[in-house]
Amino acid sequence: MTKINKKIKVAVVTDDGKTVSQHFGRARYFAIFEVDDGDIINKEIRNKAGHHTFVKHDRFDNSGLHGYELHSQSKHNAIAQEIKDCNALIAGGMGYGAYEFFKSLGIDVIATDVPYAEEAVRRYVRGELIDLRERLD
């Protein structure tokens, strides 16, 4: 992995602004970290749409995969608007559908077991945050 030495924004799903939420869809907020030349220079909390906001949420489609059902794609589009200025997205876990959707937008998506948002961002910009795909469902 390569250290990031440019100005970027990293979105971390969170319920309290400090810890990484264990599941993208259930998190209530994004902690947005602005990073310049490897240093965190600003942090902003944004509301995040998710399972708590949408009326219908089927966990799986007919294939048994999470996040591929038709209504999930429109939900992912709505959530993407909230972080369209971000280069990366960090979560404790998420459905495969959301993971692949955000990747298709050019957002670097990482599923991690690092518990604290700021530490996860620091590891990301140093090129040390490992994408744990086994945390996807």
N, CA, C and O atoms as CSV, one atom per row, in Angstrom:
chain,resi,resn,atom,element,x,y,z
A,1,MET,N,N,0.830,-1.184,0.000
A,1,MET,CA,C,0.000,0.000,0.000
A,1,MET,C,C,0.875,1.249,0.000
A,1,MET,O,O,2.000,1.242,0.499
A,2,THR,N,N,0.341,2.297,-0.561
A,2,THR,CA,C,1.099,3.524,-0.716
A,2,THR,C,C,0.569,4.619,0.192
A,2,THR,O,O,-0.641,4.771,0.357
A,3,LYS,N,N,1.483,5.379,0.778
A,3,LYS,CA,C,1.108,6.521,1.609
A,3,LYS,C,C,0.465,7.581,0.722
A,3,LYS,O,O,0.894,7.802,-0.410
A,4,ILE,N,N,-0.568,8.234,1.250
A,4,ILE,CA,C,-1.283,9.264,0.506
A,4,ILE,C,C,-0.724,10.627,0.893
A,4,ILE,O,O,-0.733,10.999,2.067
A,5,ASN,N,N,-0.239,11.370,-0.097
A,5,ASN,CA,C,0.383,12.668,0.153
A,5,ASN,C,C,-0.338,13.797,-0.573
A,5,ASN,O,O,0.299,14.745,-1.031
A,6,LYS,N,N,-1.645,13.703,-0.679
A,6,LYS,CA,C,-2.408,14.768,-1.323
A,6,LYS,C,C,-3.608,15.099,-0.445
A,6,LYS,O,O,-3.832,14.452,0.579
A,7,LYS,N,N,-4.372,16.097,-0.842
A,7,LYS,CA,C,-5.551,16.497,-0.078
A,7,LYS,C,C,-6.725,15.594,-0.467
A,7,LYS,O,O,-7.098,15.512,-1.637
A,8,ILE,N,N,-7.297,14.923,0.532
A,8,ILE,CA,C,-8.429,14.020,0.303
A,8,ILE,C,C,-9.428,14.153,1.445
A,8,ILE,O,O,-9.147,14.765,2.475
A,9,LYS,N,N,-10.612,13.558,1.233
A,9,LYS,CA,C,-11.612,13.420,2.294
A,9,LYS,C,C,-11.924,11.938,2.454
A,9,LYS,O,O,-12.112,11.211,1.478
A,10,VAL,N,N,-11.975,11.515,3.710
A,10,VAL,CA,C,-12.258,10.122,4.035
A,10,VAL,C,C,-13.521,10.080,4.884
A,10,VAL,O,O,-13.589,10.730,5.927
A,11,ALA,N,N,-14.521,9.321,4.447
A,11,ALA,CA,C,-15.764,9.144,5.197
A,11,ALA,C,C,-15.657,7.869,6.027
A,11,ALA,O,O,-15.262,6.819,5.520
A,12,VAL,N,N,-16.014,7.971,7.304
A,12,VAL,CA,C,-16.026,6.808,8.193
A,12,VAL,C,C,-17.437,6.690,8.752
A,12,VAL,O,O,-17.970,7.659,9.291
A,13,VAL,N,N,-18.057,5.498,8.630
A,13,VAL,CA,C,-19.386,5.326,9.211
A,13,VAL,C,C,-19.249,5.197,10.721
A,13,VAL,O,O,-18.365,4.503,11.223
A,14,THR,N,N,-20.146,5.882,11.440
A,14,THR,CA,C,-20.033,5.945,12.894
A,14,THR,C,C,-21.402,6.179,13.526
A,14,THR,O,O,-22.323,6.677,12.879
A,15,ASP,N,N,-21.516,5.817,14.780
A,15,ASP,CA,C,-22.724,6.124,15.545
A,15,ASP,C,C,-22.460,7.188,16.595
A,15,ASP,O,O,-23.396,7.738,17.175
A,16,ASP,N,N,-21.175,7.483,16.846
A,16,ASP,CA,C,-20.843,8.429,17.916
A,16,ASP,C,C,-19.775,9.449,17.532
A,16,ASP,O,O,-19.380,10.267,18.363
A,17,GLY,N,N,-19.305,9.414,16.297
A,17,GLY,CA,C,-18.280,10.344,15.851
A,17,GLY,C,C,-16.867,9.926,16.207
A,17,GLY,O,O,-15.906,10.566,15.781
A,18,LYS,N,N,-16.728,8.856,16.988
A,18,LYS,CA,C,-15.403,8.422,17.445
A,18,LYS,C,C,-15.040,7.019,16.985
A,18,LYS,O,O,-13.893,6.751,16.626
A,19,THR,N,N,-16.020,6.129,16.999
A,19,THR,CA,C,-15.736,4.737,16.660
A,19,THR,C,C,-16.264,4.396,15.268
A,19,THR,O,O,-17.188,5.033,14.763
A,20,VAL,N,N,-15.659,3.382,14.665
A,20,VAL,CA,C,-16.095,2.889,13.362
A,20,VAL,C,C,-17.299,1.983,13.593
A,20,VAL,O,O,-17.213,1.012,14.345
A,21,SER,N,N,-18.417,2.298,12.950
A,21,SER,CA,C,-19.605,1.454,13.060
A,21,SER,C,C,-19.318,0.097,12.430
A,21,SER,O,O,-18.627,0.005,11.415
A,22,GLN,N,N,-19.851,-0.940,13.036
A,22,GLN,CA,C,-19.610,-2.294,12.556
A,22,GLN,C,C,-20.384,-2.636,11.293
A,22,GLN,O,O,-20.061,-3.615,10.620
A,23,HIS,N,N,-21.406,-1.843,10.958
A,23,HIS,CA,C,-22.142,-2.106,9.725
A,23,HIS,C,C,-22.557,-0.808,9.057
A,23,HIS,O,O,-23.213,0.036,9.666
A,24,PHE,N,N,-22.173,-0.662,7.819
A,24,PHE,CA,C,-22.448,0.527,7.023
A,24,PHE,C,C,-23.924,0.925,7.051
A,24,PHE,O,O,-24.246,2.083,7.314
A,25,GLY,N,N,-24.814,-0.018,6.785
A,25,GLY,CA,C,-26.238,0.291,6.659
A,25,GLY,C,C,-26.901,0.747,7.936
A,25,GLY,O,O,-27.883,1.488,7.891
A,26,ARG,N,N,-26.392,0.324,9.063
A,26,ARG,CA,C,-27.014,0.668,10.344
A,26,ARG,C,C,-26.461,1.950,10.969
A,26,ARG,O,O,-27.070,2.498,11.888
A,27,ALA,N,N,-25.337,2.423,10.491
A,27,ALA,CA,C,-24.711,3.620,11.067
A,27,ALA,C,C,-25.579,4.853,10.830
A,27,ALA,O,O,-26.247,4.966,9.803
A,28,ARG,N,N,-25.559,5.768,11.788
A,28,ARG,CA,C,-26.374,6.982,11.697
A,28,ARG,C,C,-25.622,8.194,11.161
A,28,ARG,O,O,-26.241,9.179,10.760
A,29,TYR,N,N,-24.302,8.130,11.152
A,29,TYR,CA,C,-23.519,9.304,10.756
A,29,TYR,C,C,-22.315,8.911,9.912
A,29,TYR,O,O,-21.887,7.757,9.884
A,30,PHE,N,N,-21.794,9.912,9.231
A,30,PHE,CA,C,-20.475,9.851,8.622
A,30,PHE,C,C,-19.588,10.814,9.390
A,30,PHE,O,O,-19.982,11.955,9.633
A,31,ALA,N,N,-18.413,10.381,9.769
A,31,ALA,CA,C,-17.372,11.299,10.232
A,31,ALA,C,C,-16.503,11.535,9.003
A,31,ALA,O,O,-15.898,10.604,8.471
A,32,ILE,N,N,-16.448,12.775,8.561
A,32,ILE,CA,C,-15.683,13.123,7.368
A,32,ILE,C,C,-14.372,13.759,7.812
A,32,ILE,O,O,-14.364,14.812,8.449
A,33,PHE,N,N,-13.277,13.114,7.471
A,33,PHE,CA,C,-11.947,13.607,7.824
A,33,PHE,C,C,-11.311,14.211,6.578
A,33,PHE,O,O,-11.192,13.557,5.542
A,34,GLU,N,N,-10.909,15.458,6.698
A,34,GLU,CA,C,-10.167,16.100,5.620
A,34,GLU,C,C,-8.686,15.921,5.928
A,34,GLU,O,O,-8.214,16.267,7.011
A,35,VAL,N,N,-7.970,15.381,4.963
A,35,VAL,CA,C,-6.556,15.060,5.146
A,35,VAL,C,C,-5.749,15.826,4.102
A,35,VAL,O,O,-6.099,15.845,2.922
A,36,ASP,N,N,-4.673,16.452,4.546
A,36,ASP,CA,C,-3.787,17.164,3.633
A,36,ASP,C,C,-2.349,16.740,3.914
A,36,ASP,O,O,-1.846,16.902,5.025
A,37,ASP,N,N,-1.708,16.204,2.906
A,37,ASP,CA,C,-0.322,15.748,3.012
A,37,ASP,C,C,-0.117,14.786,4.186
A,37,ASP,O,O,0.894,14.847,4.884
A,38,GLY,N,N,-1.096,13.898,4.389
A,38,GLY,CA,C,-0.982,12.876,5.424
A,38,GLY,C,C,-1.463,13.281,6.798
A,38,GLY,O,O,-1.501,12.448,7.704
A,39,ASP,N,N,-1.835,14.554,6.983
A,39,ASP,CA,C,-2.294,15.035,8.291
A,39,ASP,C,C,-3.784,15.338,8.274
A,39,ASP,O,O,-4.296,15.911,7.312
A,40,ILE,N,N,-4.484,14.950,9.345
A,40,ILE,CA,C,-5.900,15.288,9.482
A,40,ILE,C,C,-5.988,16.769,9.834
A,40,ILE,O,O,-5.431,17.212,10.838
A,41,ILE,N,N,-6.702,17.538,8.989
A,41,ILE,CA,C,-6.803,18.977,9.229
A,41,ILE,C,C,-8.209,19.416,9.615
A,41,ILE,O,O,-8.400,20.542,10.074
A,42,ASN,N,N,-9.199,18.540,9.435
A,42,ASN,CA,C,-10.571,18.899,9.792
A,42,ASN,C,C,-11.409,17.631,9.937
A,42,ASN,O,O,-11.131,16.609,9.310
A,43,LYS,N,N,-12.434,17.720,10.772
A,43,LYS,CA,C,-13.386,16.615,10.954
A,43,LYS,C,C,-14.779,17.214,10.998
A,43,LYS,O,O,-15.019,18.218,11.669
A,44,GLU,N,N,-15.691,16.587,10.277
A,44,GLU,CA,C,-17.073,17.043,10.189
A,44,GLU,C,C,-17.982,15.832,10.380
A,44,GLU,O,O,-17.669,14.742,9.901
A,45,ILE,N,N,-19.098,16.010,11.072
A,45,ILE,CA,C,-20.079,14.936,11.234
A,45,ILE,C,C,-21.264,15.239,10.323
A,45,ILE,O,O,-21.819,16.337,10.353
A,46,ARG,N,N,-21.644,14.255,9.517
A,46,ARG,CA,C,-22.808,14.391,8.637
A,46,ARG,C,C,-23.812,13.302,8.978
A,46,ARG,O,O,-23.436,12.180,9.318
A,47,ASN,N,N,-25.095,13.642,8.885
A,47,ASN,CA,C,-26.136,12.628,9.032
A,47,ASN,C,C,-26.022,11.654,7.870
A,47,ASN,O,O,-25.621,12.026,6.767
A,48,LYS,N,N,-26.380,10.403,8.133
A,48,LYS,CA,C,-26.312,9.366,7.115
A,48,LYS,C,C,-27.636,8.634,7.038
A,48,LYS,O,O,-28.154,8.170,8.054
A,49,ALA,N,N,-28.177,8.531,5.857
A,49,ALA,CA,C,-29.359,7.696,5.659
A,49,ALA,C,C,-28.937,6.238,5.825
A,49,ALA,O,O,-27.774,5.892,5.620
A,50,GLY,N,N,-29.888,5.395,6.196
A,50,GLY,CA,C,-29.560,3.983,6.367
A,50,GLY,C,C,-30.798,3.178,6.685
A,50,GLY,O,O,-31.915,3.611,6.399
A,51,HIS,N,N,-30.610,2.008,7.275
A,51,HIS,CA,C,-31.735,1.127,7.595
A,51,HIS,C,C,-32.773,1.851,8.442
A,51,HIS,O,O,-33.968,1.587,8.312
A,52,HIS,N,N,-32.337,2.755,9.301
A,52,HIS,CA,C,-33.248,3.497,10.175
A,52,HIS,C,C,-34.060,4.535,9.404
A,52,HIS,O,O,-35.063,5.027,9.921
A,53,THR,N,N,-33.656,4.880,8.182
A,53,THR,CA,C,-34.335,5.916,7.407
A,53,THR,C,C,-35.278,5.348,6.364
A,53,THR,O,O,-36.313,5.946,6.067
A,54,PHE,N,N,-34.934,4.218,5.817
A,54,PHE,CA,C,-35.704,3.651,4.723
A,54,PHE,C,C,-36.761,2.695,5.264
A,54,PHE,O,O,-36.507,1.919,6.185
A,55,VAL,N,N,-37.958,2.767,4.669
A,55,VAL,CA,C,-39.082,1.962,5.142
A,55,VAL,C,C,-38.876,0.481,4.863
A,55,VAL,O,O,-39.063,-0.354,5.748
A,56,LYS,N,N,-38.498,0.159,3.651
A,56,LYS,CA,C,-38.359,-1.249,3.260
A,56,LYS,C,C,-36.887,-1.631,3.252
A,56,LYS,O,O,-36.060,-0.941,2.655
A,57,HIS,N,N,-36.566,-2.728,3.913
A,57,HIS,CA,C,-35.187,-3.216,3.869
A,57,HIS,C,C,-35.193,-4.737,3.906
A,57,HIS,O,O,-35.241,-5.349,4.973
A,58,ASP,N,N,-35.142,-5.339,2.711
A,58,ASP,CA,C,-34.958,-6.785,2.622
A,58,ASP,C,C,-33.463,-7.031,2.725
A,58,ASP,O,O,-32.670,-6.387,2.039
A,59,ARG,N,N,-33.090,-7.951,3.571
A,59,ARG,CA,C,-31.670,-8.176,3.808
A,59,ARG,C,C,-30.963,-8.821,2.612
A,59,ARG,O,O,-29.796,-8.524,2.358
A,60,PHE,N,N,-31.642,-9.686,1.885
A,60,PHE,CA,C,-30.989,-10.400,0.790
A,60,PHE,C,C,-31.891,-10.424,-0.438
A,60,PHE,O,O,-33.114,-10.332,-0.325
A,61,ASP,N,N,-31.277,-10.548,-1.607
A,61,ASP,CA,C,-32.057,-10.783,-2.812
A,61,ASP,C,C,-32.170,-12.298,-3.008
A,61,ASP,O,O,-31.804,-13.062,-2.115
A,62,ASN,N,N,-32.666,-12.731,-4.147
A,62,ASN,CA,C,-32.861,-14.166,-4.390
A,62,ASN,C,C,-31.564,-14.958,-4.417
A,62,ASN,O,O,-31.577,-16.173,-4.216
A,63,SER,N,N,-30.439,-14.286,-4.661
A,63,SER,CA,C,-29.153,-14.984,-4.696
A,63,SER,C,C,-28.578,-15.177,-3.300
A,63,SER,O,O,-27.600,-15.904,-3.127
A,64,GLY,N,N,-29.183,-14.526,-2.293
A,64,GLY,CA,C,-28.672,-14.621,-0.933
A,64,GLY,C,C,-27.610,-13.590,-0.610
A,64,GLY,O,O,-27.011,-13.639,0.464
A,65,LEU,N,N,-27.363,-12.654,-1.520
A,65,LEU,CA,C,-26.360,-11.617,-1.293
A,65,LEU,C,C,-27.010,-10.340,-0.776
A,65,LEU,O,O,-28.085,-9.950,-1.233
A,66,HIS,N,N,-26.363,-9.706,0.161
A,66,HIS,CA,C,-26.869,-8.509,0.819
A,66,HIS,C,C,-26.542,-7.271,-0.010
A,66,HIS,O,O,-25.391,-7.043,-0.385
A,67,GLY,N,N,-27.583,-6.468,-0.291
A,67,GLY,CA,C,-27.379,-5.188,-0.947
A,67,GLY,C,C,-27.498,-5.191,-2.454
A,67,GLY,O,O,-27.145,-4.203,-3.097
A,68,TYR,N,N,-27.988,-6.279,-3.037
A,68,TYR,CA,C,-28.134,-6.336,-4.489
A,68,TYR,C,C,-29.581,-6.176,-4.945
A,68,TYR,O,O,-29.828,-6.006,-6.139
A,69,GLU,N,N,-30.537,-6.226,-4.031
A,69,GLU,CA,C,-31.927,-6.111,-4.422
A,69,GLU,C,C,-32.171,-4.729,-5.035
A,69,GLU,O,O,-31.462,-3.775,-4.713
A,70,LEU,N,N,-33.168,-4.617,-5.916
A,70,LEU,CA,C,-33.386,-3.388,-6.683
A,70,LEU,C,C,-33.516,-2.147,-5.816
A,70,LEU,O,O,-32.911,-1.119,-6.122
A,71,HIS,N,N,-34.289,-2.220,-4.744
A,71,HIS,CA,C,-34.468,-1.015,-3.929
A,71,HIS,C,C,-33.180,-0.619,-3.212
A,71,HIS,O,O,-33.029,0.539,-2.823
A,72,SER,N,N,-32.256,-1.548,-3.031
A,72,SER,CA,C,-30.974,-1.208,-2.401
A,72,SER,C,C,-30.167,-0.258,-3.270
A,72,SER,O,O,-29.480,0.625,-2.756
A,73,GLN,N,N,-30.245,-0.432,-4.579
A,73,GLN,CA,C,-29.474,0.443,-5.465
A,73,GLN,C,C,-29.912,1.896,-5.331
A,73,GLN,O,O,-29.070,2.793,-5.341
A,74,SER,N,N,-31.223,2.146,-5.207
A,74,SER,CA,C,-31.676,3.532,-5.035
A,74,SER,C,C,-31.256,4.070,-3.669
A,74,SER,O,O,-30.962,5.257,-3.534
A,75,LYS,N,N,-31.228,3.210,-2.664
A,75,LYS,CA,C,-30.754,3.630,-1.340
A,75,LYS,C,C,-29.271,3.978,-1.397
A,75,LYS,O,O,-28.846,4.992,-0.845
A,76,HIS,N,N,-28.496,3.149,-2.056
A,76,HIS,CA,C,-27.064,3.414,-2.180
A,76,HIS,C,C,-26.827,4.734,-2.910
A,76,HIS,O,O,-25.930,5.496,-2.548
A,77,ASN,N,N,-27.639,5.004,-3.948
A,77,ASN,CA,C,-27.530,6.283,-4.660
A,77,ASN,C,C,-27.799,7.457,-3.732
A,77,ASN,O,O,-27.078,8.454,-3.772
A,78,ALA,N,N,-28.827,7.352,-2.896
A,78,ALA,CA,C,-29.154,8.436,-1.957
A,78,ALA,C,C,-28.018,8.652,-0.962
A,78,ALA,O,O,-27.652,9.791,-0.669
A,79,ILE,N,N,-27.469,7.573,-0.450
A,79,ILE,CA,C,-26.372,7.679,0.518
A,79,ILE,C,C,-25.125,8.253,-0.153
A,79,ILE,O,O,-24.392,9.029,0.460
A,80,ALA,N,N,-24.886,7.877,-1.402
A,80,ALA,CA,C,-23.704,8.361,-2.127
A,80,ALA,C,C,-23.705,9.876,-2.257
A,80,ALA,O,O,-22.643,10.499,-2.276
A,81,GLN,N,N,-24.884,10.470,-2.345
A,81,GLN,CA,C,-24.956,11.932,-2.452
A,81,GLN,C,C,-24.360,12.607,-1.220
A,81,GLN,O,O,-23.843,13.721,-1.307
A,82,GLU,N,N,-24.433,11.938,-0.082
A,82,GLU,CA,C,-23.937,12.510,1.172
A,82,GLU,C,C,-22.413,12.529,1.239
A,82,GLU,O,O,-21.835,13.302,2.003
A,83,ILE,N,N,-21.758,11.678,0.440
A,83,ILE,CA,C,-20.285,11.614,0.489
A,83,ILE,C,C,-19.668,11.760,-0.901
A,83,ILE,O,O,-18.572,11.261,-1.153
A,84,LYS,N,N,-20.369,12.440,-1.792
A,84,LYS,CA,C,-19.872,12.565,-3.166
A,84,LYS,C,C,-18.560,13.333,-3.262
A,84,LYS,O,O,-17.875,13.267,-4.283
A,85,ASP,N,N,-18.203,14.065,-2.199
A,85,ASP,CA,C,-16.939,14.804,-2.190
A,85,ASP,C,C,-15.805,14.014,-1.531
A,85,ASP,O,O,-14.712,14.545,-1.337
A,86,CYS,N,N,-16.062,12.752,-1.189
A,86,CYS,CA,C,-15.065,11.933,-0.480
A,86,CYS,C,C,-14.348,10.977,-1.431
A,86,CYS,O,O,-14.909,10.522,-2.428
A,87,ASN,N,N,-13.104,10.691,-1.095
A,87,ASN,CA,C,-12.275,9.791,-1.893
A,87,ASN,C,C,-12.287,8.363,-1.372
A,87,ASN,O,O,-12.026,7.418,-2.118
A,88,ALA,N,N,-12.594,8.209,-0.078
A,88,ALA,CA,C,-12.544,6.886,0.547
A,88,ALA,C,C,-13.683,6.742,1.544
A,88,ALA,O,O,-14.200,7.729,2.068
A,89,LEU,N,N,-14.064,5.493,1.795
A,89,LEU,CA,C,-15.122,5.151,2.736
A,89,LEU,C,C,-14.636,3.990,3.590
A,89,LEU,O,O,-14.209,2.959,3.070
A,90,ILE,N,N,-14.706,4.168,4.915
A,90,ILE,CA,C,-14.258,3.135,5.853
A,90,ILE,C,C,-15.445,2.696,6.700
A,90,ILE,O,O,-16.185,3.529,7.221
A,91,ALA,N,N,-15.624,1.378,6.837
A,91,ALA,CA,C,-16.696,0.816,7.660
A,91,ALA,C,C,-16.187,-0.452,8.331
A,91,ALA,O,O,-15.226,-1.070,7.873
A,92,GLY,N,N,-16.844,-0.829,9.420
A,92,GLY,CA,C,-16.508,-2.078,10.084
A,92,GLY,C,C,-16.993,-3.278,9.296
A,92,GLY,O,O,-16.490,-4.387,9.477
A,93,GLY,N,N,-17.954,-3.069,8.431
A,93,GLY,CA,C,-18.512,-4.109,7.588
A,93,GLY,C,C,-19.652,-3.531,6.782
A,93,GLY,O,O,-20.137,-2.438,7.076
A,94,MET,N,N,-20.082,-4.261,5.764
A,94,MET,CA,C,-21.195,-3.820,4.925
A,94,MET,C,C,-21.598,-4.962,4.013
A,94,MET,O,O,-20.910,-5.979,3.928
A,95,GLY,N,N,-22.717,-4.784,3.336
A,95,GLY,CA,C,-23.143,-5.766,2.352
A,95,GLY,C,C,-22.293,-5.670,1.096
A,95,GLY,O,O,-21.740,-4.616,0.784
A,96,TYR,N,N,-22.196,-6.786,0.377
A,96,TYR,CA,C,-21.430,-6.796,-0.870
A,96,TYR,C,C,-21.965,-5.771,-1.866
A,96,TYR,O,O,-21.193,-5.137,-2.586
A,97,GLY,N,N,-23.285,-5.610,-1.907
A,97,GLY,CA,C,-23.885,-4.673,-2.857
A,97,GLY,C,C,-23.417,-3.250,-2.636
A,97,GLY,O,O,-23.052,-2.562,-3.589
A,98,ALA,N,N,-23.421,-2.794,-1.380
A,98,ALA,CA,C,-22.955,-1.439,-1.067
A,98,ALA,C,C,-21.471,-1.313,-1.373
A,98,ALA,O,O,-21.032,-0.317,-1.949
A,99,TYR,N,N,-20.704,-2.317,-0.991
A,99,TYR,CA,C,-19.252,-2.308,-1.217
A,99,TYR,C,C,-18.942,-2.116,-2.701
A,99,TYR,O,O,-18.157,-1.244,-3.074
A,100,GLU,N,N,-19.561,-2.930,-3.531
A,100,GLU,CA,C,-19.299,-2.854,-4.966
A,100,GLU,C,C,-19.860,-1.580,-5.580
A,100,GLU,O,O,-19.267,-1.027,-6.506
A,101,PHE,N,N,-21.004,-1.105,-5.073
A,101,PHE,CA,C,-21.592,0.130,-5.591
A,101,PHE,C,C,-20.647,1.307,-5.384
A,101,PHE,O,O,-20.370,2.050,-6.326
A,102,PHE,N,N,-20.149,1.485,-4.163
A,102,PHE,CA,C,-19.268,2.623,-3.885
A,102,PHE,C,C,-17.928,2.485,-4.610
A,102,PHE,O,O,-17.351,3.485,-5.037
A,103,LYS,N,N,-17.436,1.268,-4.750
A,103,LYS,CA,C,-16.219,1.041,-5.541
A,103,LYS,C,C,-16.450,1.481,-6.991
A,103,LYS,O,O,-15.568,2.075,-7.611
A,104,SER,N,N,-17.641,1.187,-7.527
A,104,SER,CA,C,-17.941,1.542,-8.920
A,104,SER,C,C,-17.976,3.053,-9.134
A,104,SER,O,O,-17.836,3.523,-10.263
A,105,LEU,N,N,-18.161,3.812,-8.062
A,105,LEU,CA,C,-18.153,5.276,-8.144
A,105,LEU,C,C,-16.741,5.843,-8.050
A,105,LEU,O,O,-16.545,7.056,-8.124
A,106,GLY,N,N,-15.763,4.963,-7.886
A,106,GLY,CA,C,-14.384,5.416,-7.765
A,106,GLY,C,C,-13.971,5.733,-6.343
A,106,GLY,O,O,-12.909,6.312,-6.116
A,107,ILE,N,N,-14.806,5.357,-5.381
A,107,ILE,CA,C,-14.493,5.569,-3.967
A,107,ILE,C,C,-13.729,4.347,-3.463
A,107,ILE,O,O,-14.138,3.211,-3.703
A,108,ASP,N,N,-12.633,4.581,-2.774
A,108,ASP,CA,C,-11.849,3.500,-2.189
A,108,ASP,C,C,-12.592,3.030,-0.934
A,108,ASP,O,O,-12.712,3.791,0.027
A,109,VAL,N,N,-13.085,1.802,-0.928
A,109,VAL,CA,C,-13.894,1.281,0.179
A,109,VAL,C,C,-13.077,0.268,0.967
A,109,VAL,O,O,-12.479,-0.645,0.399
A,110,ILE,N,N,-13.061,0.445,2.290
A,110,ILE,CA,C,-12.287,-0.439,3.155
A,110,ILE,C,C,-13.162,-0.925,4.296
A,110,ILE,O,O,-13.765,-0.125,5.011
A,111,ALA,N,N,-13.230,-2.245,4.467
A,111,ALA,CA,C,-13.864,-2.849,5.640
A,111,ALA,C,C,-12.733,-3.156,6.620
A,111,ALA,O,O,-11.745,-3.793,6.256
A,112,THR,N,N,-12.883,-2.701,7.858
A,112,THR,CA,C,-11.780,-2.801,8.809
A,112,THR,C,C,-12.238,-3.280,10.177
A,112,THR,O,O,-13.420,-3.220,10.514
A,113,ASP,N,N,-11.275,-3.757,10.955
A,113,ASP,CA,C,-11.544,-4.093,12.353
A,113,ASP,C,C,-10.914,-3.070,13.300
A,113,ASP,O,O,-10.917,-3.267,14.516
A,114,VAL,N,N,-10.379,-1.985,12.753
A,114,VAL,CA,C,-9.833,-0.913,13.591
A,114,VAL,C,C,-11.020,-0.223,14.267
A,114,VAL,O,O,-11.917,0.254,13.571
A,115,PRO,N,N,-11.052,-0.156,15.599
A,115,PRO,CA,C,-12.243,0.334,16.288
A,115,PRO,C,C,-12.449,1.850,16.270
A,115,PRO,O,O,-13.586,2.312,16.364
A,116,TYR,N,N,-11.382,2.625,16.153
A,116,TYR,CA,C,-11.514,4.080,16.267
A,116,TYR,C,C,-11.340,4.760,14.912
A,116,TYR,O,O,-10.402,4.472,14.169
A,117,ALA,N,N,-12.269,5.673,14.608
A,117,ALA,CA,C,-12.314,6.332,13.306
A,117,ALA,C,C,-11.016,7.059,12.978
A,117,ALA,O,O,-10.460,6.871,11.896
A,118,GLU,N,N,-10.530,7.880,13.889
A,118,GLU,CA,C,-9.325,8.653,13.601
A,118,GLU,C,C,-8.120,7.745,13.351
A,118,GLU,O,O,-7.317,8.010,12.457
A,119,GLU,N,N,-7.996,6.693,14.127
A,119,GLU,CA,C,-6.886,5.751,13.926
A,119,GLU,C,C,-7.014,5.046,12.576
A,119,GLU,O,O,-6.012,4.831,11.893
A,120,ALA,N,N,-8.236,4.687,12.188
A,120,ALA,CA,C,-8.442,4.048,10.885
A,120,ALA,C,C,-8.020,4.988,9.756
A,120,ALA,O,O,-7.388,4.559,8.791
A,121,VAL,N,N,-8.371,6.268,9.879
A,121,VAL,CA,C,-7.991,7.242,8.852
A,121,VAL,C,C,-6.475,7.410,8.816
A,121,VAL,O,O,-5.881,7.451,7.739
A,122,ARG,N,N,-5.855,7.505,9.973
A,122,ARG,CA,C,-4.386,7.643,10.016
A,122,ARG,C,C,-3.705,6.445,9.335
A,122,ARG,O,O,-2.755,6.613,8.570
A,123,ARG,N,N,-4.204,5.244,9.623
A,123,ARG,CA,C,-3.629,4.050,8.976
A,123,ARG,C,C,-3.877,4.076,7.472
A,123,ARG,O,O,-3.016,3.684,6.685
A,124,TYR,N,N,-5.057,4.540,7.083
A,124,TYR,CA,C,-5.383,4.613,5.656
A,124,TYR,C,C,-4.404,5.529,4.922
A,124,TYR,O,O,-3.853,5.146,3.890
A,125,VAL,N,N,-4.186,6.730,5.446
A,125,VAL,CA,C,-3.310,7.672,4.741
A,125,VAL,C,C,-1.845,7.231,4.767
A,125,VAL,O,O,-1.059,7.640,3.912
A,126,ARG,N,N,-1.479,6.403,5.739
A,126,ARG,CA,C,-0.114,5.850,5.769
A,126,ARG,C,C,0.016,4.616,4.878
A,126,ARG,O,O,1.111,4.080,4.707
A,127,GLY,N,N,-1.111,4.167,4.310
A,127,GLY,CA,C,-1.094,2.979,3.467
A,127,GLY,C,C,-1.069,1.692,4.258
A,127,GLY,O,O,-0.638,0.658,3.749
A,128,GLU,N,N,-1.532,1.742,5.518
A,128,GLU,CA,C,-1.455,0.587,6.419
A,128,GLU,C,C,-2.812,-0.037,6.760
A,128,GLU,O,O,-2.868,-0.995,7.530
A,129,LEU,N,N,-3.901,0.489,6.201
A,129,LEU,CA,C,-5.226,-0.045,6.529
A,129,LEU,C,C,-5.571,-1.153,5.545
A,129,LEU,O,O,-5.676,-0.917,4.342
A,130,ILE,N,N,-5.745,-2.350,6.061
A,130,ILE,CA,C,-6.016,-3.524,5.229
A,130,ILE,C,C,-7.523,-3.679,5.039
A,130,ILE,O,O,-8.293,-3.579,5.995
A,131,ASP,N,N,-7.935,-3.922,3.797
A,131,ASP,CA,C,-9.338,-4.150,3.475
A,131,ASP,C,C,-9.674,-5.603,3.809
A,131,ASP,O,O,-9.212,-6.525,3.136
A,132,LEU,N,N,-10.477,-5.796,4.846
A,132,LEU,CA,C,-10.849,-7.139,5.312
A,132,LEU,C,C,-12.164,-7.551,4.657
A,132,LEU,O,O,-13.235,-7.391,5.244
A,133,ARG,N,N,-12.077,-8.074,3.458
A,133,ARG,CA,C,-13.287,-8.431,2.699
A,133,ARG,C,C,-14.117,-9.496,3.394
A,133,ARG,O,O,-15.302,-9.644,3.093
A,134,GLU,N,N,-13.525,-10.240,4.315
A,134,GLU,CA,C,-14.304,-11.235,5.063
A,134,GLU,C,C,-15.329,-10.567,5.982
A,134,GLU,O,O,-16.201,-11.247,6.524
A,135,ARG,N,N,-15.239,-9.250,6.163
A,135,ARG,CA,C,-16.200,-8.508,6.981
A,135,ARG,C,C,-17.426,-8.082,6.169
A,135,ARG,O,O,-18.309,-7.409,6.701
A,136,LEU,N,N,-17.490,-8.458,4.903
A,136,LEU,CA,C,-18.643,-8.152,4.052
A,136,LEU,C,C,-19.661,-9.275,4.169
A,136,LEU,O,O,-19.307,-10.435,4.382
A,137,ASP,N,N,-20.942,-8.908,4.026
A,137,ASP,CA,C,-21.980,-9.959,4.038
A,137,ASP,C,C,-22.965,-9.770,2.912
A,137,ASP,O,O,-23.900,-10.558,2.771
